[in-house]
């Protein structure tokens, strides 16, 4: 039986932060908080918690662990480099996780590929922010299996992104770098994409609350990794639906280095599919600034 939206959201937020301790209490002396979500939401000075969304199987037999986070600061975005304060273990510390953390809940921002025989093994992602250490466990328990490419109730599917008009398509969770660019500090870099979305079938039973076709399609650019600030001329560029969903913005980089940007495409199912992990698309692009 498919869980209700409210139950799905409770499950999603229960995945956030299996351990919450003060920084500096690492090791065998850690004392987990009895209330992992009790750290307050405020403008600044609060924690960032990893959030495990679940896992899904790929066509080649491999498994993808889908991961997001919850930044409890409403006004403070944080940059936390890969290392002791931002680490995936074992096999890390770098497993493609973000180093720039937007405010609020960010759903399914990266994936970690593990072998099909991963079995009972586990990974952990630890984030230390504003003096708080949060760790979440990543696993392949059966009741955490996802369907990020199809909503079984509405038959909805994620939006499709392209970075070349006649090029490769990207849909669902991010699994690879979708495009690469070069830029110069202080000089705007043009970013053009094409985004389309099939209309989902109306769910006449109303279990997902759809009473009309899923729309509109919204794109959102953000910094995912990089050493400097990134400024977008339009964080949410306008789509030209008559031209294949073409949308253009620019990104200006404050410092040289290697960057990854995230482009998220949402349909009417909302962020994180309203807690069901379908149907949205996240894609990563790499930019070398020198």
Buried (B, 14 or more C-beta within 10 A) or exposed (E): EEEEBEEBBEBBBEBBBBBBBEBEEBEEEEEEBEEBBEBEBEEEBBBBBBBBBBBBEEEEEEBBBBBBBBBBBEEBBBBBEBEEBBBBEEEBBEBBBBBBBBBEBBBBBBBBBBEEEBEEEEBBBBBBBBEBBBBBBBBBEEEBEBBBBBBEBBEBBBBBBBBEEEEEEBBBBBBEEBBEBEBEEEEBBEBBBBBBBBEBBBBEEEEBEBEEBBEEBBBBBBBBBBBBEBEBBBEBBEBEEEEBBBBEBBBBBBEBBEBBBBBBBBBBBBBBBBBBBBBBBBBBBBBEBE
